[in-house]
Amino acid sequence: MQNPKSKQTVKAPLGRRIFNIAVYAFAVAGFGIIAAWAIFKLGLTNNKGAVDKNYRYLMSVSEMEELEQQDLTPQQRDAVWMEQYLKLAAFGKFYPENARLILEAAQYSNNPLLVDRMIAAASLYIKDDKGYKDFLSQMKKLYDSREQNQSPTIIPWMATSEWEMLKASLIRDTAMLNEAGRLTGVEPRLIAACLVGEQIRLFNSKREIVKKYLGPVKVLSVQSQFSYGVNGIKEHTAIAVESHLKDSTSVFYMGKQYENILDFRTSNHEMERYNRLVDYRNHLYSYIYTGCILHQTMLQWKRAGYDISNRPDILCTLFNVGFAQSHPHDAPRCGGSHITVDGKVYTFGAIGFDFYYSGELAAAFPFWKKRFIDDNGVRLTKTQIDSIQNHVSNCARPEKGREYKKDSTLLTPETAGSSETSEPETLEW
């Protein structure tokens, strides 16, 4: 007879059971790893992808012919830009955010084709937008219906040969104009606007002399009679500028940062001032005085409660008429000296305004976000002052005071010379 206890299953010890579970787990994990490796090696996980249904359109956008490789005249290139901006204007009516991004990109590019490509790329998603396509078609039809005007510019005085000569001269002085702007805290384009007004006046008052002697060598005319330098600054105005820089109680005071930019090296201020301004080789001091006049006048009006910092027409006018006629009020008007160009009369302020907003030479004299820089309260070091004072050329100048002598003989074109090296800018007008 069997023992009943012999039919009962004998349970393995707990430790043995845990060991067996661990062995099984490692076996399953190992199998999984080997299987994954095999799948990977066999390439079963590769995503072969798919050809985009719009691949031909994407390819056509990317393979657009490069405009730089085409032999286009400046006028033809401008025409291409106009067409691109026309497209962008239509695009902006329907998709303003995308148009804004494209415009920003275009501003950093010198390739109008980039605009075309970006619009074409975005157009992939507006194939069915009939409203946009109809609007663009109407705009293009209207644009094409108007024949291109052959006039080089809408501003008459900028269509003259004198302006073309003056532009080249301004470009040559880019570094000095920008340095004067930095030193005086004034947007260089504003200083250039005053220079343009003065030079246009001089160019047209002695037109034949300018064309014959100054135009060919692309130099600015320098005055040495009554008004001095390329900007025609009167002596009493220059003295007032220097005084305002030092007088912290003056309504024209620019601040500590600017106090020493016109410091003198010698005790003979009169002669040193004259030599600074009547310097036909280096015009930096003429531009520094101009920048100071603009900055000081702006501050005078601002302290009286009238902000004219965004009024280049008024600033140029006040530069022309001088401190004595600068009376802050709530209704300033553009004006100044009358300048006749090709039979049409302009005012000094209007010519400065025209240049400022024309877009001409914007690469050389870009628009600042803020036209005037506030005083930082830090005076210039002696080294910095010395650096400014080094911008005076050792060149022959007409005798100071000759304008007050009855027997004074003005330099003639023949005695002045006709090349840059023979100092054509010493003509006294």
Beta strands, then each sheet from edge to edge (+ up, - down):
strand 1: 223-224
strand 2: 227-229
strand 3: 233-234
strand 4: 338-341
strand 5: 344-347
sheet 1: 1+ 2- 3+
sheet 2: 4+ 5-
end
